[in-house]
């Protein structure tokens, strides 16, 4: 292991699969063990060398190098399985240690765009898995984590993913405020998504929590639709909101009426 740690060197650059295969095979022949992928977790002294290695390793078949073979993994979620097509490209993205390492490296503005580009592949091929592992990742105040959530959550909310219910329940349990914020952003981008948002709120059995959003115009529009579907007593809800929030909510009601009427 100490020899392998010497790869943290400004002169070391790994650019292609042939070089990676050679390195992995030499290690296996010398030690009789699999390559210790955990050396790539955390921050190296020579970050460019580390990122070259990670980029090349992410393209390798699982039998050559698999980030999910060591470190922290995303917890199993009952009822959630990747499609066969997604599973063939997603083996690395179960690794919390990988994602947390990338978030750590992205904190340096010099490497932000390079690290961000590593997520392009899972965004396209296994977005629901990436969203789950990003939400699980311990990365407070990570700008990259926030960017990925802002991309992935709206895509998921309007998707017809076969395990939508299982994934949605997990996301809500992890951070319901992030889910509600994404609903509001989705609505602000296109109000035609309101019906979908109401369906999701009902599926979660959390309509009241969603209506408690600080965005009063969003809440009023959602409450009106819920009332038309007989999910909500609109008059009672408005009275309760007016008592709780007083003038700011009343002003929003007047604005809502002027826009909708």
Phi, psi and omega in degrees: 000321180298323178296316181298325180296342178289352175294340174287077189214135182298341180274348183272123175222127180248113189252338186216170183294328179298317178295321179295314179301319179298314181297315181295318181292320178299316180297317183294320179292326183282328187244341186075012183236163175290154180298133183281088185300339182296345177293343180274353180275153185083189183249125176282162172293328181247084187298320178303319178296319179297317182291323174301316181296312182298315180301315180293318182295327181294337180269357184277149173298155183300330181287343177271307180207131184226112181297337181277005180273356180207165178077196182277140178242156174294135179300148175295142179242120182299131178088001181246123176219140176285152171294160180302322180295315180291323184298330183289341182245359193253005189301326182286335191272012167275352188274110173294324181298320177297309184295319178294325176296316180295321176296320178298316181292327182288347179295338175273117184305331181298332185248000187304308185293325178295313179295317181302322181295336180292341181271354183300319183295308179293331176301321182279320192259332179214061185297325182292321177294316180298318179301316180296314183290326176296318179292328179283335188296138176273098184207072182297136175063028177274119178295325180291320177300315180296320179297315181295319178298319181295335177275313191280322185296313177299321178300318181291316184299331180259007183276168173246044183300136184297339179245035185305314185298315181295317181292316181300316179299321179292318179297319180296318180294325181289315180193092183294333179295324178294320179296315180295317178302319179292324176299315180296317179296322178296317178296316181296329179285323182201108185294345179293347178279000185300319181297319177297319180297320178294318178301318180295317180299320178291321179297323178284343189060041184229032181302318181299317180297319180292321180291341178283004178306144179291347178276096188293323180296318175299313182297320180295317180294318179294318180296322179297316178294319179298323178294318180296331178268005177064035173265348191209141170275099188296317182298315179296318181296317180297318179299316180295318180293321180294321177294323183283317188252346174056228192304316180302321179288320179298318177298320179294324177299315179296320178295319180298316180296319182293328180280319186273340185253000000 
